[in-house]
Amino acid sequence: MQTITKDKTLLNFVLEHNLSKWLGIESRYQGLAYDLSSAFSSEEINNQLESVLTIINKEQFFLMLDFNSYDTETTAKKEILIKLINNGLNIDEAISKIDTYNIAHIATNTLYELREFIFSHQSKPLSINNFLRMSVGCPDDLQKKFVEYALENAADINSAYDNTITILESFFQRGNLDIIQTFGLNKNDISTATWVLFIMFNPNIHKISEAIELFPTSFSHEEIKNLMRSHGMSISYVELILTFYNLAEDYLNGNLSEYEQNILKSPQTEFKHEDYETITLNNTYGLNPLHLALLSSRLALAINLLENEEYNFNQLSNNGISPIRLVLMVGAADPHIYPRENLYEDKQKLFSLLDKQLEDVDQPLNENYETILDYLYILPEELRNSTLIKSHDPLVDLIKPEAKLSLPEDTINIAISQADGFWSTGAWAFSRMAKTHNPQANFYLVTSKIYKKGGIDFVKQFDGWINPGGDDDYPRHLQEFSINDWTSQSELIHMYQEVLTQNKELKTPTMGMCAGAQNFVLNNNGYLKPVTDYSLSQHSIIYFKHTLSHFMTMSSEQQKLALNHCHFPEIIFKGDTAHNFAGVTYKLGDQIELRAISEDGVAMSYAHKNGLFYATQFHPEHHYTLLYENNINHEKEWWDNFIKLATLNNAHKKGFAPHPEEVMSFISERLSQCNSAPTCVEDNEIFTNTTGNILVEKFWLSFQ
């Protein structure tokens, strides 16, 4: 009732002050407009919409309506949409005001019932290509209606679906091979990236071989590898995708044994493992019958092989593919890939066997230190809880059932925020890799619930904090926006904002990447803006010399040269990006400075002047273990230096060292001196200030 009262007050305020004519026009009222759109979700005030529609910007209002909420208000939203269309809404005109990414977002996230209403409306309020967009991801019967209508009206399936792929490629990624065949296509219509995503979304040898027959490929395995690595995917995942692709090609070319050819046929065909007295394996990848059964979606056979103990979860292929990884892929996949009536039961049996047979859940599945814990949230609840209980990885200590919120005092404790909508490619595995190089550091996942439950005393236990990537609900209709321009419903954004505000008070070193970087800007009253071509991509990261961020990407030897001799190397490397928003370079907020840009000038790294808070718009955790020609991995150095900053904070809290802010201020002073008047000094006399010499030498350059 309190929400309804607030919404009514907001609506009355708009009407009484005649502000609705400004909705979607004046940026200062756009936050109000966003709140107003949420107000109409309440049926109790929906009847007031007619009076607003006479003066409101209907197209702008449509873009702000939240049609992708799967709640009980679908009927109310449908009524709003009816009134908007009946009052002259032109949806095409509305979505023409935004980029293609958001056209696709609106099209494929709108509730199925509302999509069908738009399709059936006599005014046909969408262009033919947007109707085709609307069909992507629909249930088969509804999709068929959309596609038939699109075909009859000469839709262009090669038009943009979003700012990275075409509508055709979107169908292909989802495995809708029957639909795209109707448009008379050739192999050049499918990019390498789309092929990789198709395999990821359709992990089934029979389906992949069908696609290869339809669209023979010309790209090399090296292209696939480079593409996937640029997107931050682990080497083991690259090998898994290549195995799917290679095995499908071998299957089509008849390079496999009779046993292998038959087991890899459609899972709807009959196959009896016991009929083969002698099993011949011709594949060159070291795949055994358990691997093959899982790769071909023959789940009942995989269960039989495991129950009879003929094979087990620990048997790896030649390129390190674990049956565990294949089982987890089955668990995450859409049911339509596995046309089996007892799919759910088979998956539960596999998970149960995994729980029973896998004792060491902390066992790395590959050289990137991934474990079964990295797939925790796709496991059934019972298996998830038993896996947590078995684990000795500090990362999950706080999210275990009945976990205590006290941390060891003899370690460096670093938190990693974890919330609904969390998304980061490799933050968990990165923490394990970082610990091998920094054994004194423990990393812990901290959920919003744990954060609130623990309170200030719990938060004070942490020496550093990481806000990784994640989902968002930013106002996509705005050209730029601050935290005051919309009311976020995202648990993750609320958590990031609370963490940043608290850490500023405690002066706890904090690192953000991707969404964590965006929230860093927002928390300091800065502005974000939409960017294109930065989602799942790779860009040059160009650091500004004589800055703390540049200093934090250096090796210890480079840092000594910089402080003693004002020698600053050019630091430019390829960074993985997965974002659609970045900071407005001249509006980054209070005390926040731009510290790196991409090759086309997009903000890539930010830092607070106090030297305690840093953020990267790219994903440095992707490349922690990569080796480079000059033997310096600047992304690894970034993390190791941040861990050193947290270590220094820990020493300060115990009374053994000055506060990190004091040490960083002296380093910043020297960097500025090098920029304005470069001087070369003795190794033990970096500053004219004696205190600065002692602090920086003892508590940074020689600090362990």
HELIX and SHEET records of a PDB file:
HELIX    1   1 GLN A    2  GLU A   16  1                                  15    
HELIX    2   2 SER A   20  TRP A   22  5                                   3    
HELIX    3   3 SER A   27  ALA A   39  1                                  13    
HELIX    4   4 GLU A   43  ASN A   46  1                                   4    
HELIX    5   5 LEU A   49  LEU A   53  1                                   5    
HELIX    6   6 LYS A   58  MET A   64  1                                   7    
HELIX    7   7 THR A   74  ASN A   86  1                                  13    
HELIX    8   8 ILE A   91  ILE A   95  1                                   5    
HELIX    9   9 THR A  100  ASN A  109  1                                  10    
HELIX   10  10 TYR A  112  SER A  120  1                                   9    
HELIX   11  11 ILE A  128  SER A  135  1                                   8    
HELIX   12  12 ASP A  140  GLU A  152  1                                  13    
HELIX   13  13 ILE A  167  GLN A  173  1                                   7    
HELIX   14  14 LEU A  177  GLN A  181  1                                   5    
HELIX   15  15 LYS A  187  ASP A  189  5                                   3    
HELIX   16  16 THR A  192  PHE A  201  1                                  10    
HELIX   17  17 ILE A  205  LEU A  214  1                                  10    
HELIX   18  18 HIS A  221  SER A  230  1                                  10    
HELIX   19  19 ILE A  235  ASN A  253  1                                  19    
HELIX   20  20 GLU A  258  ILE A  263  1                                   6    
HELIX   21  21 HIS A  273  ASP A  275  5                                   3    
HELIX   22  22 PRO A  289  LEU A  295  1                                   7    
HELIX   23  23 LEU A  299  GLU A  307  1                                   9    
HELIX   24  24 PRO A  323  ALA A  332  1                                  10    
HELIX   25  25 PRO A  335  ILE A  337  5                                   3    
HELIX   26  26 LEU A  343  GLN A  357  1                                  15    
HELIX   27  27 ILE A  372  ILE A  378  5                                   7    
HELIX   28  28 GLU A  381  LYS A  390  1                                  10    
HELIX   29  29 PRO A  394  ILE A  399  5                                   6    
HELIX   30  30 ALA A  427  HIS A  437  1                                  11    
HELIX   31  31 SER A  448  VAL A  459  1                                  12    
HELIX   32  32 ILE A  483  ASP A  485  5                                   3    
HELIX   33  33 GLU A  491  LEU A  506  1                                  16    
HELIX   34  34 ALA A  515  ASN A  523  1                                   9    
HELIX   35  35 LEU A  548  MET A  552  1                                   5    
HELIX   36  36 SER A  556  HIS A  565  1                                  10    
HELIX   37  37 PRO A  620  HIS A  623  5                                   4    
HELIX   38  38 HIS A  634  LYS A  653  1                                  20    
HELIX   39  39 PRO A  660  SER A  676  1                                  17    
HELIX   40  40 THR A  690  VAL A  696  1                                   7    
HELIX   41  41 GLU A  697  LEU A  701  3                                   5    
SHEET    1   A 9 ALA A 441  THR A 447  0                                        
SHEET    2   A 9 ILE A 412  GLN A 418  1                                        
SHEET    3   A 9 GLY A 464  ASN A 467  1                                        
SHEET    4   A 9 THR A 510  MET A 513  1                                        
SHEET    5   A 9 PHE A 613  THR A 616  1                                        
SHEET    6   A 9 ALA A 603  HIS A 608 -1                                        
SHEET    7   A 9 ILE A 592  ILE A 597 -1                                        
SHEET    8   A 9 SER A 537  TYR A 543 -1                                        
SHEET    9   A 9 ILE A 572  THR A 577 -1                                        
SHEET    1   B 2 LEU A 528  PRO A 530  0                                        
SHEET    2   B 2 PHE A 581  GLY A 583 -1                                        
END                                                                             
